[in-house]
Amino acid sequence: MITKEELRIVLQECAAAGLPEHVDDDTPIAMDSFALVWLQHLLQERHQTLLEVRNSQLTELNSLNAIYAFLTKSESRP
């Protein structure tokens, strides 16, 4: 399972996709489809972690804490 610190590093590397360069736990993140695809790619490539998000869920991914909760909830499903 990915740690919150590992996720923070990945998110900070998504600055070119429009995400903030510095990400605290509650830094507001406006996730668009480009940023989502880049985040999904980095998570899969570096941590073998799938981030499967429906369009209706995109607005839920609005901070590091929210994305981490989404990931850990997804990983605990069978």
C-alpha positions, -999 to 999 in steps of 0.1 A, spaced: 0 0 0 12 35 -8 21 58 21 8 93 24 44 106 20 48 86 -12 15 100 -25 26 136 -16 58 131 -37 38 119 -67 13 147 -64 41 173 -62 55 158 -94 22 164 -111 28 202 -109 32 203 -147 -4 189 -149 -17 219 -130 -14 206 -94 4 227 -67 41 224 -63 39 221 -25 11 198 -12 1 197 25 -25 173 37 -53 198 31 -39 219 3 -68 224 -21 -64 204 -53 -84 211 -85 -81 177 -102 -89 179 -139 -88 150 -164 -52 158 -175 -39 158 -139 -59 127 -131 -44 108 -161 -9 119 -151 -15 109 -114 -28 75 -125 2 69 -147 27 78 -119 9 57 -93 8 27 -116 44 30 -128 60 37 -94 38 20 -69 17 -5 -89 -13 13 -75 -45 16 -96 -65 48 -91 -99 40 -107 -121 71 -107 -154 77 -123 -161 112 -136 -187 117 -109 -159 111 -82 -134 135 -97 -145 164 -75 -140 142 -44 -102 142 -50 -97 177 -37 -68 173 -13 -40 149 -4 -61 135 25 -91 129 2 -70 111 -24 -52 90 2 -86 81 18 -99 72 -17 -69 50 -25 -69 32 8 -106 26 6 -102 12 -29 -72 -10 -19 -92 -26 9 -120 -37 -14 -119 -73 -25 
